Amino acid sequence: MAAVSSSTFYLYFESVAEAGLAVVEEVQQATPELMALLATEWTADNVMAKAKAFVQAYMAVWDTHHALLRIRNFVADEGDKRFHDVRRRAVEPIHLALQEKIEALQADLPPDQRLDPPSTASVVLAMLERTAALVRLPSAHKATRPRQIETTAFLLASALMGGMPRDVKNARKSPAKPAGQQRPARRRARQAEDGTTGA
């Protein structure tokens, strides 16, 4: 582009913004990998793992096109309808697929406890966009990219489920030992510290 004269440039584009628009229109956010993942079955038992894989794939798209996506979103947020429309079209397939997941995963909830699928999908995508931009920046609070991805996946899974994912609940439960097994274990630990035996 540096070798193109201004007169030649304006033969093809009326403005720099129009040239930028043409470039960002080529960025594909609904990649085959993301859409294939969204096409698989998400259940209450695997939603956290699926959400984490989705977030990682989403972040990978941003890693590849971060400069263009940040410019697109900034101009769209400033009110340029052309960039807003490009942004909407780029994520529309993801938005619709997320709505389907929300409806399916919350189907067993009472109607008054279900989240509105279009609204929830919109909020989720806003969270993903902002997080994708932030994870590339140094953290003043020692936040790490893997932990940020894990947290984003948890929030995504929770939004899709309308509550804490079952696989997270199960992972956080520490199986309690029967009372009869706990006491001998503690006794053996004390005996080891004292240098005594139970005999």
C-alpha positions in Angstrom: 0.0 0.0 0.0 2.9 2.4 0.7 3.9 2.2 -3.0 0.5 3.2 -4.2 0.1 6.9 -5.1 -2.8 8.9 -3.6 -4.3 9.4 -7.1 -4.3 5.6 -7.7 -5.7 4.9 -4.2 -8.7 7.2 -4.8 -9.5 5.5 -8.0 -10.6 2.5 -5.9 -11.7 4.1 -2.6 -13.4 7.3 -1.8 -11.7 7.5 1.6 -9.3 5.7 4.0 -12.4 4.5 6.0 -13.8 2.9 2.9 -10.5 1.1 2.3 -10.5 -0.1 5.9 -14.0 -1.3 5.5 -13.0 -3.4 2.5 -10.2 -5.0 4.6 -12.2 -5.8 7.7 -15.0 -7.3 5.5 -12.6 -10.1 4.6 -12.0 -11.1 8.2 -13.9 -14.3 9.0 -14.9 -14.7 12.6 -17.3 -17.6 12.2 -14.4 -19.9 11.2 -15.1 -23.6 10.2 -13.4 -24.7 13.5 -15.8 -22.6 15.6 -18.9 -23.5 13.7 -17.9 -27.2 13.7 -17.6 -27.0 17.5 -20.9 -25.3 17.8 -22.5 -28.0 15.7 -21.5 -30.7 18.1 -23.7 -31.8 21.0 -23.3 -29.7 24.2 -24.7 -31.3 27.3 -24.9 -30.5 31.0 -22.0 -32.9 31.5 -19.6 -31.6 28.9 -20.6 -27.9 28.6 -17.5 -26.6 30.5 -15.1 -28.5 28.3 -16.9 -27.4 25.2 -17.0 -23.8 26.4 -13.3 -23.8 27.0 -12.5 -25.2 23.5 -14.8 -22.6 22.0 -13.2 -19.7 23.9 -9.7 -20.9 22.9 -10.8 -21.1 19.2 -12.4 -17.7 19.5 -9.3 -16.2 21.0 -7.2 -17.7 18.2 -9.2 -15.8 15.6 -8.6 -12.6 17.5 -4.9 -13.4 17.8 -4.7 -13.6 14.0 -6.7 -10.5 13.2 -6.5 -8.5 16.4 -5.5 -5.1 14.9 -8.3 -5.2 12.3 -10.9 -6.4 14.7 -10.0 -3.7 17.2 -10.2 -1.0 14.6 -13.5 -2.4 13.3 -15.1 -2.5 16.7 -13.8 1.0 17.7 -15.2 2.6 14.5 -18.5 0.7 15.0 -18.7 1.8 18.6 -18.2 5.4 17.4 -21.4 5.1 15.4 -20.3 4.2 11.9 -23.2 2.0 10.6 -21.1 0.5 7.9 -18.6 -1.0 10.4 -21.4 -1.9 12.7 -23.1 -3.9 10.0 -19.8 -5.7 9.1 -19.3 -6.5 12.7 -22.8 -7.9 13.0 -22.5 -10.0 9.9 -19.2 -11.4 11.0 -20.6 -12.9 14.2 -24.2 -13.6 13.1 -23.6 -17.3 12.6 -22.0 -17.6 16.0 -24.9 -15.6 17.6 -27.5 -17.8 16.1 -25.7 -21.0 17.1 -25.3 -19.7 20.7 -29.0 -19.0 20.8 -29.7 -22.6 19.9 -27.4 -23.9 22.6 -29.1 -21.7 25.2 -32.5 -22.9 24.3 -31.4 -26.6 24.3 -29.4 -26.4 27.6 -32.1 -24.5 29.5 -35.0 -26.5 28.1 -35.5 -28.3 31.4 -35.5 -25.2 33.5 -38.8 -23.7 34.7 -39.8 -21.0 32.1 -39.4 -18.1 34.6 -35.8 -19.2 35.2 -34.7 -19.4 31.6 -32.5 -16.6 30.1 -33.6 -14.9 26.9 -31.5 -16.5 24.1 -30.9 -13.5 21.9 -30.1 -11.2 24.8 -27.8 -13.8 26.4 -26.0 -14.5 23.1 -25.4 -10.8 22.6 -24.0 -10.3 26.1 -21.8 -13.4 25.7 -20.3 -12.2 22.5 -19.7 -8.7 24.0 -17.8 -10.4 26.8 -15.8 -12.5 24.4 -14.9 -9.5 22.3 -13.7 -7.5 25.2 -11.8 -10.4 26.8 -10.1 -11.3 23.5 -8.7 -7.7 23.4 -7.7 -7.6 27.0 -5.8 -11.0 27.2 -3.2 -9.5 24.8 -2.4 -6.7 27.2 -0.1 -6.8 30.3 -2.0 -7.3 33.5 -1.5 -5.0 36.5 -3.0 -7.7 38.7 -0.9 -10.6 37.5 -3.9 -12.1 35.6 -2.7 -14.8 33.2 -4.1 -15.8 29.8 -4.9 -19.4 30.8 -6.8 -18.3 33.9 -8.6 -15.6 31.9 -9.6 -18.2 29.3 -10.8 -20.6 32.1 -12.9 -17.8 33.7 -14.4 -16.8 30.4 -15.3 -20.4 29.6 -16.9 -20.7 33.1 -19.0 -17.6 32.5 -19.9 -18.8 29.0 -21.0 -22.2 30.2 -22.9 -20.7 33.1 -24.8 -18.4 30.7 -25.6 -21.2 28.4 -26.9 -23.4 31.3 -28.7 -20.6 33.2 -26.6 -21.5 36.2 -23.3 -23.2 37.3 -22.4 -26.0 34.9 -22.9 -29.5 36.3 -19.4 -30.7 35.5 -18.0 -27.8 37.5 -20.2 -28.6 40.4 -19.1 -32.2 40.3 -15.5 -31.3 40.1 -15.7 -29.0 43.1 -17.3 -31.6 45.3 -14.7 -33.4 47.4 -16.0 -36.8 48.4 -16.3 -37.0 52.1 -14.9 -40.1 53.8 -17.1 -42.1 56.1 -16.5 -41.1 59.7 -15.1 -44.5 60.5 -12.3 -44.0 58.0 -11.4 -40.5 59.1 -10.5 -41.2 62.7 -8.0 -44.0 62.0 -6.3 -41.8 59.4 -5.9 -39.0 61.8 -4.7 -41.4 64.5 -2.1 -42.8 62.3 -0.9 -39.3 61.4 -0.5 -38.4 65.1 1.3 -41.7 65.8 3.7 -41.0 63.0 4.5 -37.6 64.5 4.9 -39.0 68.0 7.0 -42.0 66.8 4.5 -44.4 68.3 2.4 -47.2 66.9 -1.0 -48.4 67.6 0.1 -51.6 69.2 
